[in-house]
Amino acid sequence: MQAIFVVLNKVECLDELLTRLKKAGVRGGTIIDSTGMVKSIEESDESYILGSLRLFLDNPHPDSKTIFFIVHDDQVELIRRTVDDALGGIDNPDTGIIFGIPVLFADGIIKK
């Protein structure tokens, strides 16, 4: 099993992404409102260095959604393709990222 995380900067694609993931067999994910590091730097008490860095790290999408779910290993490639297609290419700037990490156990998941 793997935990798949999608940090979605292109939040206007959320509904389409969720629809496609459901069709791909993904069930029981969690969606969290998230904020990128650059936004946090802007809102904190800035030092001179951080204030200067902000000029170079301007983020047009400071708010994002983080979606995560646990899937079987054989679903990972299908999910990666589904996310890429739904977002018009995950590698495009300001779209988001997807990554997976191994899950050693997962209690509380209802099996159908």
C-alpha positions in Angstrom: 0.0 0.0 0.0 1.0 3.6 -0.5 -0.2 7.0 0.7 -0.6 9.3 -2.3 -0.4 13.0 -1.7 -1.5 15.6 -4.2 -0.7 19.2 -3.4 -3.0 21.1 -5.7 -2.1 24.7 -6.5 -4.5 24.7 -9.5 -7.5 24.6 -7.1 -10.0 25.4 -9.8 -9.4 21.8 -11.0 -10.4 20.2 -7.7 -13.9 19.0 -8.8 -12.7 17.6 -12.1 -9.8 15.9 -10.3 -12.0 14.3 -7.7 -14.5 13.1 -10.3 -11.7 11.5 -12.3 -10.1 9.9 -9.2 -13.5 8.4 -8.2 -13.8 6.9 -11.7 -10.3 5.5 -11.4 -11.4 3.7 -8.2 -10.0 6.0 -5.5 -12.2 6.0 -2.4 -11.9 7.6 1.0 -9.5 10.4 0.5 -9.0 13.5 2.7 -8.8 17.1 1.5 -7.0 19.7 3.6 -6.7 23.5 2.9 -3.0 24.2 2.8 -0.7 27.2 2.4 2.7 27.3 0.8 5.8 28.3 2.6 6.1 31.6 0.7 2.7 32.7 2.0 3.8 31.9 5.5 6.9 34.0 5.1 4.8 36.9 3.9 2.6 36.8 7.0 5.3 36.3 9.6 7.5 39.0 11.2 10.0 39.3 8.4 13.7 39.6 8.8 15.5 41.6 6.2 16.7 38.4 4.5 13.3 36.8 4.4 11.7 40.0 3.1 14.3 40.1 0.3 13.7 36.5 -0.5 10.0 37.2 -0.9 10.7 39.4 -3.9 12.2 36.4 -5.7 9.7 33.7 -4.4 6.4 35.4 -5.4 3.8 32.7 -5.5 0.7 33.4 -7.6 -1.1 30.5 -5.8 -0.5 30.9 -2.1 -3.4 28.8 -1.2 -3.7 25.2 -2.2 -5.5 21.9 -1.4 -3.7 18.8 -0.2 -5.5 15.6 -1.0 -4.3 12.2 0.4 -5.5 8.7 0.2 -4.2 5.2 0.7 -4.2 2.8 -2.3 -2.9 -0.6 -3.3 0.4 -0.5 -5.1 -1.2 -1.7 -8.4 -3.3 1.5 -8.5 -0.4 4.0 -8.2 0.4 4.4 -12.0 -3.3 4.8 -12.9 -3.7 7.5 -10.2 -0.5 9.3 -11.4 -1.9 9.3 -15.0 -5.4 10.4 -13.8 -3.9 13.4 -11.9 -1.7 14.4 -14.7 -4.6 14.3 -17.2 -7.1 16.1 -15.0 -4.6 18.9 -14.4 -3.5 19.3 -18.0 0.1 18.2 -17.0 1.3 18.1 -13.4 4.7 19.4 -14.6 3.3 22.7 -15.7 4.2 25.7 -13.5 1.9 26.5 -10.6 -0.1 23.2 -11.0 1.0 21.1 -8.0 2.9 18.0 -7.0 2.1 14.4 -6.4 4.1 11.9 -4.4 3.7 8.6 -2.7 5.1 7.0 0.4 5.0 3.4 1.5 2.3 2.5 4.1 3.3 -0.2 6.5 -0.2 -0.6 8.0 -3.6 1.2 7.9 -6.1 0.5 10.6 -9.7 1.7 10.3 -10.1 1.4 6.6 -13.4 -0.2 5.7 -12.8 -2.9 3.1 -15.5 -3.7 0.6 
